[in-house]
Amino acid sequence: DLILTKGTYEVDHCHHHCSRHEAARDRDLRPIPPVPTMPTYCSHLLAAIFGVFTSVTLARPEVRIFHESDVQGPPSWQWKQIGRAKAEEPLEIIVAVKQTDKHLLEEMVLATSDPESMAYGEHLTLEQVNELIAPAPDSVSVVMSHLESNNITDCESTSNHDFIKCLTTVTHAENLLSAKYFYYKHLKSNVTVLRTPHYSLPHDVSASVDFISPTVRFPSPQPYIRHSRRSMITRKGQSAQDEEDDNTPDSLRKLYKIGKVEGDLGKQACTAFLEQYYSQNDLDKFWKDFYPEAKGQKIKVVGPNDGEAGVEASLDIQYITAIGGGVNTEFWSFSGRAPDNPENEPFLKWIYLVGNTSDADVPKVFSTSYGEPEHSVSSAYMHRINVEFQKAAARGISLLFATGDYGVATDDGTCPKSRFQGQWPAGSPWVTGVGGTTLGDYVDDETAWSGSAGGFSDVWDRPDYQRSAVSEYFDSVSKRRLPDASHFNQTGAGFPDVAAQATNFQVVDFGVIQSVDGTSCACPTFSGVVTLLNDLRLKQNKPTLGFLNPLFYKNAGAFMDITDGANEAGEGCGPRGFPASKGWDPVTGLGTPNYDKLAKLVNSLP
C-alpha cells in the first residue's frame, strides 16, 4: 500500500510538473526552447511506476486459509509441549478431499436402515459408495498439485481419491501447511505425539480440503475403563456376594437371554488405539476359565500387536469373542507411533482402512471403546467423519461406540463453563452409542450405572428416528428430577442409544483376574449380540443389519427397559445428572438387549 500510494503521488507530481511548464510557455511571449526531455521523463517514470506496481502485485503474499481453528488447545494438565519436532522425522499425513452428493448418501442410508422402507437392507457395495460421493476431479487435481509442489509424492488414496495418504517428513509437512510441529507428551499415559498449534492452506487448495491430519487434534489416550474396587483381588479372595456381582460370559449370556447360542457366519472386530495390545496367553486363560467353547479360535490381527498387553484391549477381545461366540473375530490395532514407522493419527487411519477394505473382507460389526468430548474436535473433522460413518452404514457395517465413564462430565470429572459434555463419536447420530448399567438388588435386575456418559449433543440436531422417544422422556420426567436446562442442549441428538452391563467384568490381565468397570465393558458385550443377530440373517441369505438406530428406535420393546438410577454430575455440573426413566433415557438409551426378542425381530425383517 505504501508503494502504491507513493507511486500515485509520483504520477500526480509528474502531471503537475509537465502542466506547469506548458502554462509558463503560454504566458511567456518569447519563444522558449522546447523541452523534449520532460515528456520523456514522465513516460519513463510512468513506465517505472507501472513496473513497480506489477512487481508488487506478483510479490503480494498468497492468501491462506486456516483450517480447524475451532479446536481448543489440549488442557495443560493432560498434554505438555516438550520441544520442536525433528526436521527429518517421518510423518504420515492424510488429506480429506471434499466429497460430492453427500445428501444422496444420507438419504440412501436412512432408506436402507428403516425397517418400514421398501429399500430396507439394500446395501451398496464399496465401489457404489465411492462412486456416489467421489470428489470433483478438479479438487483432486489441485490437492495433488499442492502436494507435489511441496515435494510430497509418496502417496496413495482411496479408489475415489476422497482420502489421500502420503509419507513425508516434518520439514515438507511444515512447508505444505505453513506450520510448526512440536512433540507433546501426555502426562498420565506418557504417550508422545507430533502436533501443530495451527495450519493453513492456499485459498484455492483450501476450497477442496476438509482437513489434514495429524495437525491440531489430540488423541484420547485413555479408554473408557475404570478398575473396580476389587480390581486387584483374585477370585479366591472374593466373598460369595462379590462373586454374585461378577460379570462373566455365563452371567451375561443368562442376563441377556442368549444362553448357549453361537454363530459361525460373518465377522466382527474390536479396535485398539495408541499402543493398546492384547496377550494371546491371557486370552487363552480367559477362554479356559470363562468360555471354553472358544478354545482354539484364531484371532486375525490387523496392525501391530507386539507390545505390552493392556487391560483395555484384553477386555475388548475377551468379551466380544465370548458374547459373539463362534464368529470370526479380528483385532484392528493402530498405535499412532512406533519405531521406524511414521507418526499418524490412529482413529483416522482406522476409518481410512475401513473405507479401503473390500466388502468380502471388512468386518460387519466394529466395537470401539474410545472417545472424547465434542469440544476437543473440530467441526470440519466431525462433519467429515460423519460422512465416513454413513459410508460404512451404506455397506451394511454396524459401528458401536462406548459413551464414556463420567456421567455428564469430561473424563476429568468436570463440566467446563457448567456445560454437560457431548461425546464424540458416541453422540454422533450415525453410530450406536452404548451406555452402562450395573446389577440391581434382585436377580436379573439392572439399574443405570452412575458413570454411564449420556446427555445431548451440542453439535448434532436430534435425528428424526429418535425425536419421539426423546420427547416422551421430557414429557414423562418431572422437571424437578431433571438437571437445569442451562446445562445442556435441549434440541440436540440424545445419547446413548442402548446399554449393557458395565461393572465388575472379570478380565485376565498378565495372567491375573481383575475386576473392571466402564462402558468399555458394555460396548463389546452389546456388539457381540449384534454379531449373533447378523449370523441369523446371513443363514437366511439376508443382508447384515448395518446402521442399527432406526430399527432399534422403532422396536423399543425388544429391549429390557432400565428405569432406576441416574448418571453422575461432576464438579461444576450442578447437583444432578439425568435420571433413568421408562422408555429411552440419556443414561441407558432404549435399555439392554433381550436376545430372544431381538432374534425374533431380525428374523421377521426382509
HUFENPE-V791766 format. One record per pair of residues at least 24 apart in sequence whose C-alpha atoms are under 6 Angstrom apart, sorted by the first residue. I is the first residue (numbers start at 1). J is the second residue. D is the distance in whole Angstrom. If there is no record, write none. Layout:
i=I j=J d=D
i=I j=J d=D
This chain:
i=7 j=49 d=6
i=14 j=42 d=6
i=63 j=202 d=6
i=63 j=203 d=6
i=64 j=200 d=6
i=64 j=201 d=5
i=64 j=202 d=4
i=64 j=203 d=5
i=65 j=200 d=5
i=65 j=201 d=5
i=65 j=203 d=6
i=66 j=199 d=6
i=66 j=200 d=4
i=67 j=200 d=6
i=68 j=378 d=5
i=70 j=378 d=6
i=71 j=376 d=6
i=71 j=377 d=6
i=71 j=378 d=5
i=72 j=376 d=6
i=78 j=186 d=6
i=78 j=187 d=6
i=79 j=185 d=5
i=79 j=186 d=5
i=79 j=187 d=6
i=80 j=184 d=5
i=80 j=185 d=5
i=81 j=183 d=6
i=81 j=184 d=4
i=82 j=183 d=6
i=82 j=184 d=6
i=83 j=182 d=6
i=83 j=183 d=5
i=84 j=182 d=4
i=85 j=181 d=5
i=85 j=182 d=5
i=85 j=183 d=6
i=87 j=170 d=5
i=87 j=171 d=5
i=88 j=169 d=5
i=88 j=170 d=6
i=89 j=169 d=5
i=89 j=170 d=6
i=90 j=168 d=6
i=90 j=169 d=4
i=90 j=342 d=5
i=91 j=167 d=6
i=91 j=168 d=5
i=91 j=169 d=5
i=91 j=342 d=5
i=91 j=343 d=5
i=92 j=166 d=6
i=92 j=167 d=5
i=92 j=342 d=6
i=92 j=343 d=6
i=92 j=344 d=5
i=93 j=165 d=6
i=93 j=166 d=5
i=93 j=213 d=5
i=94 j=164 d=6
i=94 j=165 d=4
i=94 j=212 d=6
i=94 j=213 d=5
i=95 j=163 d=6
i=95 j=164 d=5
i=95 j=212 d=5
i=96 j=162 d=6
i=96 j=163 d=5
i=96 j=209 d=6
i=96 j=210 d=5
i=96 j=211 d=5
i=97 j=162 d=5
i=97 j=163 d=6
i=97 j=208 d=6
i=97 j=209 d=5
i=97 j=210 d=6
i=98 j=135 d=6
i=98 j=208 d=5
i=98 j=209 d=5
i=98 j=210 d=6
i=99 j=133 d=5
i=99 j=134 d=6
i=99 j=135 d=4
i=100 j=133 d=5
i=100 j=134 d=6
i=100 j=135 d=5
i=101 j=133 d=5
i=102 j=133 d=6
i=109 j=394 d=5
i=113 j=547 d=6
i=114 j=550 d=5
i=115 j=551 d=6
i=121 j=543 d=6
i=123 j=394 d=5
i=123 j=395 d=5
i=123 j=396 d=6
i=124 j=394 d=6
i=124 j=395 d=5
i=125 j=395 d=6
i=130 j=160 d=6
i=134 j=160 d=5
i=135 j=162 d=6
i=139 j=208 d=5
i=150 j=176 d=6
i=177 j=201 d=6
i=214 j=345 d=5
i=223 j=370 d=5
i=224 j=369 d=6
i=224 j=370 d=6
i=224 j=404 d=5
i=224 j=405 d=6
i=224 j=518 d=6
i=224 j=519 d=6
i=224 j=520 d=5
i=225 j=517 d=6
i=225 j=518 d=4
i=225 j=520 d=6
i=226 j=517 d=5
i=226 j=518 d=6
i=227 j=516 d=5
i=227 j=517 d=6
i=228 j=515 d=6
i=228 j=516 d=5
i=228 j=517 d=5
i=230 j=515 d=6
i=231 j=514 d=5
i=231 j=515 d=4
i=232 j=514 d=6
i=234 j=513 d=6
i=246 j=504 d=5
i=247 j=504 d=6
i=247 j=505 d=5
i=248 j=506 d=6
i=249 j=322 d=6
i=255 j=444 d=6
i=256 j=593 d=6
i=256 j=594 d=5
i=256 j=595 d=6
i=257 j=594 d=6
i=257 j=595 d=5
i=258 j=595 d=6
i=262 j=325 d=5
i=262 j=326 d=5
i=263 j=326 d=5
i=263 j=327 d=5
i=263 j=532 d=6
i=263 j=535 d=6
i=264 j=326 d=5
i=264 j=327 d=5
i=265 j=535 d=5
i=267 j=328 d=5
i=267 j=329 d=6
i=267 j=363 d=5
i=267 j=364 d=6
i=268 j=329 d=5
i=268 j=363 d=5
i=268 j=365 d=5
i=269 j=329 d=5
i=269 j=330 d=5
i=269 j=331 d=6
i=269 j=366 d=5
i=270 j=331 d=5
i=270 j=366 d=6
i=270 j=367 d=5
i=271 j=332 d=5
i=271 j=333 d=6
i=271 j=368 d=5
i=272 j=333 d=5
i=273 j=333 d=6
i=273 j=334 d=5
i=273 j=335 d=5
i=274 j=335 d=4
i=274 j=336 d=6
i=275 j=335 d=4
i=276 j=310 d=6
i=276 j=313 d=6
i=277 j=305 d=5
i=277 j=309 d=5
i=277 j=310 d=6
i=277 j=313 d=5
i=278 j=309 d=5
i=278 j=313 d=5
i=278 j=314 d=5
i=279 j=309 d=5
i=282 j=508 d=6
i=282 j=511 d=6
i=286 j=508 d=6
i=299 j=329 d=6
i=299 j=330 d=5
i=300 j=330 d=5
i=301 j=330 d=6
i=301 j=331 d=5
i=302 j=331 d=6
i=302 j=332 d=5
i=303 j=333 d=5
i=304 j=333 d=6
i=311 j=509 d=6
i=315 j=507 d=6
i=316 j=524 d=6
i=320 j=524 d=5
i=320 j=525 d=6
i=320 j=528 d=5
i=323 j=528 d=5
i=324 j=528 d=4
i=324 j=529 d=6
i=324 j=531 d=6
i=324 j=532 d=6
i=364 j=397 d=4
i=364 j=398 d=6
i=365 j=397 d=6
i=365 j=398 d=5
i=366 j=399 d=5
i=367 j=400 d=5
i=367 j=524 d=6
i=367 j=527 d=6
i=368 j=401 d=5
i=369 j=401 d=6
i=369 j=402 d=5
i=369 j=520 d=5
i=371 j=424 d=6
i=371 j=425 d=6
i=372 j=423 d=6
i=372 j=424 d=5
i=373 j=422 d=6
i=373 j=423 d=5
i=373 j=424 d=6
i=374 j=422 d=5
i=374 j=423 d=5
i=374 j=424 d=5
i=393 j=546 d=5
i=393 j=547 d=5
i=396 j=544 d=6
i=396 j=546 d=4
i=397 j=546 d=4
i=398 j=546 d=5
i=398 j=547 d=5
i=399 j=431 d=5
i=400 j=432 d=5
i=400 j=433 d=6
i=401 j=426 d=5
i=401 j=433 d=5
i=401 j=434 d=6
i=402 j=433 d=6
i=402 j=434 d=5
i=402 j=519 d=5
i=402 j=520 d=6
i=402 j=523 d=5
i=403 j=433 d=6
i=403 j=434 d=6
i=403 j=435 d=6
i=403 j=453 d=5
i=404 j=453 d=5
i=404 j=519 d=6
i=405 j=451 d=5
i=405 j=452 d=5
i=405 j=453 d=6
i=405 j=518 d=6
i=406 j=451 d=5
i=406 j=453 d=6
i=407 j=451 d=5
i=407 j=452 d=5
i=407 j=453 d=4
i=407 j=567 d=5
i=407 j=568 d=5
i=408 j=453 d=6
i=408 j=569 d=6
i=409 j=570 d=6
i=413 j=570 d=5
i=414 j=570 d=5
i=414 j=571 d=5
i=414 j=572 d=6
i=415 j=572 d=5
i=415 j=573 d=5
i=418 j=572 d=5
i=418 j=573 d=5
i=419 j=487 d=5
i=420 j=487 d=6
i=420 j=488 d=6
i=422 j=456 d=6
i=422 j=457 d=5
i=427 j=495 d=5
i=432 j=497 d=6
i=433 j=496 d=5
i=433 j=497 d=5
i=434 j=496 d=5
i=434 j=498 d=5
i=434 j=499 d=5
i=434 j=523 d=6
i=435 j=496 d=5
i=435 j=499 d=4
i=435 j=519 d=6
i=435 j=588 d=5
i=436 j=499 d=5
i=436 j=500 d=5
i=436 j=501 d=6
i=436 j=502 d=5
i=436 j=519 d=5
i=436 j=522 d=6
i=437 j=500 d=6
i=437 j=501 d=5
i=437 j=502 d=6
i=438 j=501 d=5
i=438 j=503 d=6
i=447 j=562 d=6
i=447 j=564 d=5
i=447 j=565 d=6
i=448 j=565 d=5
i=448 j=566 d=6
i=450 j=566 d=6
i=450 j=567 d=4
i=450 j=568 d=5
i=451 j=567 d=6
i=452 j=567 d=6
i=452 j=587 d=6
i=454 j=495 d=5
i=454 j=496 d=6
i=454 j=586 d=5
i=454 j=587 d=5
i=455 j=494 d=6
i=455 j=495 d=6
i=455 j=586 d=5
i=456 j=489 d=6
i=456 j=492 d=5
i=456 j=493 d=5
i=456 j=494 d=4
i=457 j=492 d=5
i=457 j=493 d=5
i=458 j=489 d=6
i=460 j=492 d=6
i=460 j=493 d=6
i=461 j=492 d=5
i=461 j=493 d=5
i=462 j=492 d=5
i=462 j=493 d=4
i=465 j=550 d=6
i=469 j=584 d=6
i=483 j=576 d=6
i=483 j=577 d=6
i=495 j=586 d=6
i=496 j=586 d=6
i=496 j=589 d=5
i=497 j=589 d=4
i=497 j=590 d=6
i=498 j=588 d=6
i=498 j=589 d=4
i=498 j=590 d=5
i=498 j=591 d=5
i=499 j=588 d=5
i=499 j=591 d=5
i=499 j=592 d=5
i=500 j=592 d=5
i=558 j=597 d=5
i=558 j=598 d=5
i=559 j=591 d=5
i=559 j=592 d=5
i=559 j=593 d=5
i=559 j=594 d=5
i=560 j=591 d=5
i=560 j=592 d=5
i=561 j=591 d=5
i=562 j=591 d=6
